[in-house]
Amino acid sequence: MRRPSVRDPPQTAGRLIHHSRGRVSSGWRSYASGVDAYLAVASKRDQREYAERPVPEDAVRRILDAGRIAGSSKNRQPWRFLVLGDRGLVDQVAQTVYAPPNLLGAPLVIAIVVGGKGPVAFDAGRAAQNMMLAAWNEGVVSSPNGIANPESVAELLGLEADAQVQIVLSFGYPARARDPEARAPAEWIRRADRRPLEDVARHL
């Protein structure tokens, strides 16, 4: 059976059924039928234009779980993930990031809040990348959004004095379909406009 791709339309009647290791799961894109990890990394691009379609709750849970299980320094897990379900709040938070339209058009917005000492920014980045890759596994695209006004967003979210929003992630199904399996990983990498490997990696 052909695996569904992010080009496939959502299924309403006669939903796709996937079998994996004796388990059965249903849905437009199942966890069991996801993208190969290296292909997911190679094909992942930040995307800021989203279809007017909600992200299902089961997919949201997997995205959050992917962040929750990320590694962190001394397993401190210095994060909280705030899912901004109130659109009025999203509108306000959007004014505190560098590119407000990224949030205004996103069906799913998650703020990563950190606190405490140590490499919390790096830990938050690990969680964020986990979440964005897990989303891409679901056919959901995403973008990180830097904070232009940290004090305002902390006040809007009612954070404690020692807590801060490290990053805000926007998620949604792509406005224009993208299929990770349309190209091999090497071709995605060639198109990525990145510095050559020889410029960034050395064997000592």
N, C-alpha and C positions, 0 to 999 in steps of 0.2 A: 504494500500500500504506500502511495506517495505521501511524504510528510507534508503537512500544510505549511505554506510560506506566508510571510507578511503581506504578500500580494493577494492572498485569498480573502474573499469577503467573509464577514462574520456569518456564522451558521445560526439559523433560527430553528427551522424544522429539519429533522434528520441530521442532528449535530454529529460532527466527526467523533469517532471513537478510536482511541489508541490503546494498544496492549503493550505492556512492558513488564517483563519479569513476573508475569502472572497477575499484574494489577491492571485494572481497567480505569481509564479516566476519560472524561468527556469535555468538550469545549473547542472553541475556535483554534486555540493553540495550547497544547497541554505541556505541563512540566516535563513529562516523560519524552516528548518528541522534540525537545528543544535543540537549539543550535549547538554545534560542536564548539567547545570552549575557545580554541584558537581562532576559529572562524568568527566567533562572536567578538573577540577582541579586535581582530583585523577589520571587521566590517562596521563596528560601532562608530557612529559619528554623532556629535552633538546636533540636535535638531530642535528647532524652536517654533515650528508651525505644526499645529495639532488638529486632528479631526474632531468634530463635535460629537464625541462618543465617550461615554464614561469608561474608566478602567474598572473591570469587575473586582469585587471584594476579594475573591480568592487570589487574584493576581496581585492586588495591593498587599495582601498578607505575605505572599512569597517575596515581594520586593522588600518589605520591612524585615522579614526574617533574614534575608540575605545581608542586610546591614547589621542586624543584631548579632549574627554569628561571625562577623569579621574579627580578625585578630586585633589585639591592642597591647600596648606596652604593659607588661606585668598583669595582663588580663584585667585591667582596671575598668574597661568598658565605659569610658567617660561620656557616653552619648545618651541623648534622648531624641526620639524622632517624633516631631509634631506634624500630624497630618492636618492640613488646613482645609477643613470641609466647608467652612462658612465663606461664601463668595465675597461678602462685604469685607471680611478680614483679609482675604486674598488681595482684594483691591488695595487695601491699605498697606499691606506688606509689599506689594508690587512697587510702591513708591519709594521703598527703602533699598531696592536693588539697582544695579547699574542699567539694566534693560527691562523696564516694567512690562512691555508687551509679552515677554517670555512667560510671565506668570499669568497675565490677564487672559491669555488664550489657552491655558493649560487645564485639562480636566483634573489633574492630580498634582498637588503641591505639597512637598515635605520639607520642613526645616530641620536641619541637624543641629542640635544644641549640645554644647560641651561645657564641662566645668572641671575644676581641679588643676593639678600641676602635671608637668611632664609633657611629652610630645602629643598633646591632644589634637593639634591641627593635623598631624600625620595620621593619627588614629581615625579622625573624622573623614579624612580623604579615603582611607581604606574602606570604611563603611559606605561612603558615597559611591565609590567605584563598584563595589559589590552590588549595591542597589541598582545602579544603572545597567550593569551587565545582566542582572536577573530580569530587569524590565525588558531588555532587548531579547532575551530568551522567550519572552511572552509576545514579541512583536510590538512592544511599546518602546517608543523613542524618548529621549530625555536630554536635559541640559543642566549643567550647574550654573548657579546665578550668584555672583559675588555681591557682598553687602556694601552698599555705599553709605548707609547711615546706621551703624551698629546700635547706637543708643535708642533710636526711634523704634527699630524692630524689636529690641529687647523689651521696651515699654509696651508695645502693642501685644506681645505674647506673654506679658506678665512674668518675666523671668526674674530669678533671684539675682542678687548683686554679683555673685561669683559665677554666673552662667552667661554664655554668649552664643549667639547664632553663628556657627562657623560657615555654613553654606545653605542655600535654599535650592532644592532640586525641583525642576518642573518635568512632568511626565504626560504622555498622551500617545494615542495611536497616530501614526504619521498622516499629515494632510496629503502627502504624495507617497504612494506605496514604495517601499524599499524591500528588496529580497536579498538577505545575506548570502543565499546559495546561488545567486545569479553569477557570482564570480568566485574564483579560487582565492584563498587567503593571500597568496602572493600578489594577485592582481589588485585586491583591495589595498594592500600595503603600498603598491606602486602608485596608486591614485591618492594616497593620503597626504601628500605634500609635507612630508616629514624629512628631516635631515637624514642623510645616508647613515646606515649602521656604522660604517667605518669612522664617521665623525663623532659618534657618541659613545662607542664601546672600544675598549682597549684590553688586550690580554697581556698581563704583566708577568 
